């Protein structure tokens, strides 16, 4: 059985909604175990034990969130040279454009020699005031559907041996 690992961080719930939509859709795919793990709890063994990945985080101060960065810092060297060629995709819950968070995660994935298999999903909440930034987020259904499609597609690709 193949394993899809979804590592996420969330501050206001938006990224959790996105990651959960991807995980639920992926779990419908036969032959793939889907694991949804918060970045602070994910270990190098979790990364090594997976056949594909979705990394999901909020954009904080125009960058990937600190907890997601800490996950990559903690796991990078223990798995370096041991996961090349595995598929991955990215999701960002952003208050502005989200591009820098995507760029940072993609650069780390490139260092791991992972293979991007989908365009990143960036959901822009347009939160620009301190109140809006700190408020709980509700991700619109069309955006959650995109996240679900990504989870299902990655799981199907793993199940079929496409990746």
N, C-alpha and C positions, 0 to 999 in steps of 0.2 A: 504494500500500500504506500502511496506517495503522501507526503506531508506538505501542506501549505502553512507557513508561519506568517501571521499578521502581527507586527509589532507596532504599537501605537502609543502616543502620549496625548493627553487632553487636559486642558485647564477649565474650559467652560462647556464641555460636553459635545461640541461640534465634531471634533475628530473622532470621538467615540461613536457617534451616530454613523459616521462614514465607514469606520472600520467594522462596526457591527453589521451594516448592510452588506459589505463585501464578504464577511465571514458567513453570514446566514445563507447567502446565495452560493458560496463555495461549498458549504456543508451539504447542499442538495446534490452535489456531484458524487456519483458512486466511485469508489476506489481512491478517494482522497480524504485524509484526515486534515481538518482545518483547526489550527490552534490560534487563538486570539490572546495575546499577552501584552500587558502594559510594559512600556519600555523599561521602567524601573525594576521590573521583575524578570525580564528576559536575560538569559545567560548565553555564554558562548556555546554550551551544549545544546540549547534550543536552536541556535543558528545552524550548528553542525548537523542536527537531526532533521532538518527540513530540506525539501527538494526545491522549494520556491518561496518567494517572499513578497509581501506587501509591507512597505514602511509608510506609516501615516502619522503626521504630527501637525500641530498648529504652527502658524507663522508667528513668531514673537520678536518684536523689534526688528522686523524685516529679515529674520533669519529662522533657521530651524530652532525648535524649542530646546532649552537647556537639558531637560530630561532625555530627549531623544539624542542629543549630542553626547550625553553621558553614556547612553546605551552603546552608541557607536564607539566611543572611547574605550569602554570596558570590554567590548567584544572584538574590536578590530584585529588586534595582533594575535589573540588566541585562535582565530579562524583563518587568518591570512594564509593563502596558499592551499586551502583545504576545501574551498567552495566554488572554485572557478567555473564559469559557464552556466551556473544556475540562473533561472529566470527571476526577474523582480519587476515590481511596479511601485509607483509612488502616489501618495495622496496628501494634500495639504489643505487645511482649513485656514484661510487667510483673511486678514482684515484689509489688506491692500492687494498687491498683485501676486504674492506668493512665490514669485520666480526665484528669489534668492534661496529660500528654503529648499525648493526643488533642486536648484543648482548644487547646493551643499550636499544634499543626500545623494544625488547622482554622482558627484565626485567621489564620495566614499564608496559607493557601489562599484564605480570604475576601478578603484584601488583594489577592491575584492575580486575584480574581474567577473562581476556578475553581468548578466545579459538583460538589458531592458527589453520588455516584450509588449509594452503599451505606453502610450503617451501619458504623462502625469495628469492626474485629476487635481485641479485647484478649484476649491469652492470659495468664492469671495463673499464674505459676509458684510463687507463695507463698513465694519466697525472702526470708527476713527476717533471717537471721544473716549475718555477714560471710562465713563459709564457704559458705553456700548461695548468696549473692549472687554470689560470685566463681567458683563452680563451673560447669563446662560444662553447658549445658541440653540436655535432650531433650524436644522438643515432642511431646505425644501425637498419635497418628494422627487421632483425630476433630478435633482443632484444626487439624492440617495439611490435612485435607479441607476445612475451612471456608476456609482460605487459598487452596486450589486452586480452590474454587468462585468465590471473589472474582476471582481472576486470569482464569478462564475466562469469567465473566460480563462483566467489563470488556472483554476482548478481543472477545467476541462482539458486544457493543454497538458497539464501534468498527467491526468488520467490517461490521455491518449498517447502519451509519450512524444508529443510535439516538441516539448521543451527538454 
